Amino acid sequence: MIPDLDLDHDGALRKKSRSPFVRIVSKQMVGIFLTIWVRRGLRKCVQNLKVSTVGVGAMGYIGNKGAVSVSMSIYQTMFCFVCTHLAAGEKPGDVHKRNADVQEIHRRTRFAAPGDLQLPRDIYDHERIFWLGDLNYRIDVSYERAHELISTMDWSQLAGKDQLKRELKKGRAFDGWTEGIIEFAPTYKYQLNSGKYIGDDQKGGRRTPAWCDRILSFGKGLRLLSYRRSELTLSDHRPVTAIYAAEVEVFSSRKLQRALTLTDAEVEGGQVVPDLDF
């Protein structure tokens, strides 16, 4: 995620003739931007689209911090995507502000749904959930120790001091959620258009590198295939990417129609085949 840039993602993709992907929805709240694209062949299978925004910044409601969430179904399975920018800071106690932001986003995220339809109204009503963005959790080591571990690519030692990993383990934030193994360098804070972290040249103050940019998942039927960072240098962050395999329930209208049109003779004669798994 590159939270502070208003990039024309849609325009860039539209320039390609007959892209294999089509945009479902895009929504921006200040520096938080979420866009959902699917393969053209899946477009008709995406329904029940809803969007929710929650600001938790200044005064508890300004949108410089908060979440943009999308609810939708793919076939008969409900998905939720939550893109967030949480409270910043390296000071003692800042991690509790981030945890509080997570709780507030859960509490206030609501999706409108007609009263007679059993559609998700909050995040946990969905079957497959992804939470991504600048979560801003830091690494509790000194500047010097962080750079020492980065230079030796000792990601496991560094992850052992990561605030989000600790909060996940203790259940204080994202209880029950999962994240892939981190095997890449911290994604923040870089000099623009550079491979150097802020502080490497002693200008602009030291900032201990951190994995601020994360992707988490919740729900059964998800398998993580890839979790890595990209090397785009447009921001002081490095974006992260994840690839998942997701199971979906596919409803067969043909089988339902067959079940509804069975004759009494077929039922009584034992001609019903047990192929009615919808």
Buried (B, 14 or more C-beta within 10 A) or exposed (E): BBBBEEEEEEEEBEEEEEEEEBBBBBBBBBBBBBBBBBEEEBEEBBEBEBBBBBBBBEEEEEBBBBBBBBBBBBEEBBBBBBBBBBBBEBEEEBBEBBBBBBEBBBEBBBBEBEEEEEBBBBBEBBBBBBBBBBBBBBBBBEEEBBBBBBEEEEBEEBBBBBBBBBBBEEEBBBEEBEBBEBEBBBBBBBBEEEEEBBBBEEEEEBBBBBBBBBBBBBBEEBEBEEBEBEEEEEBBBBBBEBEBEBEBEEEEEEEEEBEEEEEEEEEEEEEEEEEEEE
